[in-house]
Amino acid sequence: MSTATASCGTYRRPSMLESAAAGIGTSLVSWAERRRYIPSADLAMQRAALTRRQELGNLRQDAMGAAHSGLEPRP
């Protein structure tokens, strides 16, 4: 067990309220990112921005899943 998890004690699963709040927060961040203005002059910039937003969304989902999985973080 790592020192970070040892100092916190045993893993506690999130409550339904905590899980719902995390999901709502993730949805709000995604919504705000979709609303950002992207210049229409350059189609390549729009495609790159869309790809970055999708990758960030995937990373965010992975981080949320790892945070609630009870697994120890990798060094």
C-alpha positions in Angstrom: 0.0 0.0 0.0 1.4 3.4 -0.9 1.9 6.1 1.8 -0.9 8.2 0.3 -3.5 5.5 0.7 -2.0 4.4 4.0 -2.5 7.8 5.5 -6.1 7.9 4.3 -7.1 4.5 5.8 -9.2 2.1 3.9 -10.9 2.9 0.7 -14.5 4.2 1.0 -16.8 3.9 -2.0 -18.4 7.2 -3.0 -22.0 7.7 -2.0 -24.7 8.0 -4.6 -24.7 11.8 -4.0 -21.0 12.1 -4.5 -21.1 10.0 -7.7 -24.0 12.1 -9.0 -22.1 15.4 -8.1 -19.0 14.1 -9.9 -21.0 13.2 -13.0 -22.8 16.6 -13.1 -19.5 18.4 -12.7 -18.0 16.4 -15.6 -21.0 17.2 -17.7 -20.8 20.9 -16.9 -17.2 21.1 -17.9 -17.9 19.2 -21.2 -20.8 21.6 -21.9 -18.6 24.6 -21.2 -15.9 23.3 -23.5 -18.4 22.7 -26.3 -19.7 26.3 -26.0 -16.3 27.9 -26.5 -16.0 29.9 -29.7 -13.9 28.3 -32.4 -13.0 30.5 -35.4 -14.8 29.4 -38.5 -12.1 30.6 -40.8 -10.0 27.5 -40.6 -11.6 24.1 -40.9 -8.4 22.3 -39.8 -8.4 24.3 -36.5 -12.0 23.2 -35.9 -11.2 19.6 -36.5 -8.1 19.8 -34.2 -10.1 21.4 -31.5 -12.9 18.8 -31.7 -10.3 16.0 -31.5 -8.6 17.7 -28.4 -12.0 18.0 -26.7 -12.8 14.4 -27.4 -9.4 13.3 -26.0 -9.9 15.4 -22.9 -13.3 13.9 -22.4 -11.8 10.4 -22.6 -9.0 11.3 -20.2 -11.6 12.9 -17.8 -13.7 9.7 -17.9 -10.6 7.6 -17.3 -9.6 9.8 -14.3 -13.1 9.7 -12.8 -13.2 5.9 -13.2 -9.7 5.5 -11.6 -10.6 7.8 -8.8 -13.6 5.7 -7.8 -12.1 2.3 -8.6 -10.2 1.9 -5.3 -7.0 1.1 -7.2 -3.7 2.7 -6.1 -2.3 5.4 -8.4 0.7 4.4 -10.6 4.0 6.1 -9.8 
